Amino acid sequence: MRAYSIYQVRLEHLRSYGFRSLEAIRRDHPQRLGLPREAWELVYVYETESEPSLDWLFCLFNDFDGEIRPEDFTGRSMSVSDIIETPDGRLWFCDSKGWQQVQWEETT
């Protein structure tokens, strides 16, 4: 079974990171090498035997009428600034056009 983790920006960090392109985030936070892990929360883990594309997962979790979205998914409809962690541990940022590979920056 393969696990795909869905992360969304925490409510208290929406102003800084929510629904923003990676370019805008980096422009406003030039000192950061990665994205602050504490600004995102794990909202769902999708387990499957298949190897879905990032775009397919976006469609699954951006399903407005809920016909295909998993019933137990309680996060927001997938949008810009959401992150998918693939089974190989790579993080993919949903950007305004496509996907960008990112990394967490742990802060103390």
C-alpha positions in Angstrom: 0.0 0.0 0.0 1.3 3.5 -0.9 0.5 6.5 1.3 0.1 10.0 0.0 -0.1 12.7 2.7 -2.1 15.9 2.2 -0.9 19.0 4.1 -2.9 22.3 4.2 -1.9 25.6 5.8 -3.0 26.0 9.4 -5.7 28.6 10.0 -3.3 30.8 12.0 -0.8 30.9 9.1 -3.3 31.6 6.2 -2.3 35.2 5.9 1.4 34.4 5.4 1.2 31.1 3.4 -2.4 30.2 2.5 -3.5 30.2 -1.1 -0.3 31.8 -2.2 2.1 30.9 -5.0 5.6 29.6 -4.0 7.0 32.7 -5.7 5.0 35.0 -3.5 5.9 33.1 -0.4 9.6 33.2 -1.2 9.4 36.9 -2.0 7.9 37.6 1.4 10.2 35.2 3.3 13.5 35.4 1.4 15.5 34.2 4.5 13.9 30.8 4.5 15.5 27.9 2.7 12.4 25.7 2.9 8.8 26.0 4.1 8.1 26.1 7.9 6.7 22.7 8.8 4.7 24.3 11.7 2.6 26.4 9.2 1.1 23.2 7.6 -0.9 20.5 9.1 -1.4 16.9 8.0 -5.1 16.7 7.0 -5.3 13.3 5.3 -3.4 10.2 4.3 -4.6 8.6 1.1 -3.6 5.0 0.8 -3.8 3.2 -2.5 -2.2 0.3 -4.4 -1.9 2.4 -7.6 0.6 5.2 -8.4 -1.7 8.2 -9.0 -0.3 11.4 -10.6 -0.2 14.6 -8.6 -2.8 16.1 -11.0 -5.1 13.1 -10.4 -4.8 13.5 -6.6 -5.6 17.2 -7.0 -8.8 16.4 -8.9 -9.7 13.8 -6.2 -9.3 16.3 -3.4 -10.7 19.3 -5.3 -14.0 17.6 -6.0 -16.5 20.3 -5.2 -19.6 18.1 -5.2 -18.0 15.3 -3.2 -18.8 12.5 -5.6 -15.3 11.1 -5.8 -13.6 12.7 -2.7 -13.1 10.2 0.1 -16.0 10.5 2.6 -13.6 10.8 5.6 -11.7 13.7 4.1 -12.4 16.8 6.2 -9.9 19.2 4.8 -10.6 22.1 2.4 -10.9 21.6 -1.3 -7.3 21.2 -2.6 -5.8 24.5 -3.8 -2.6 26.5 -4.2 -0.3 26.2 -1.2 -1.4 22.6 -0.4 1.4 20.0 -0.3 1.4 16.4 -1.2 4.0 14.1 0.3 4.6 11.1 -2.0 5.5 7.6 -0.8 9.2 8.3 -1.5 9.2 11.2 0.9 9.2 14.0 -1.6 7.1 17.1 -1.0 5.1 18.7 -3.8 3.7 22.2 -3.5 0.5 22.9 -5.4 1.5 26.1 -7.2 -0.5 28.5 -9.3 0.7 26.6 -12.4 1.7 23.0 -11.7 3.8 21.5 -8.9 7.1 22.5 -7.3 9.2 20.2 -5.2 9.9 21.8 -1.8 11.4 20.8 1.5 10.5 21.5 5.2 12.6 23.9 7.2 12.4 22.9 10.8 12.4 25.8 13.2 13.1 25.8 16.9 
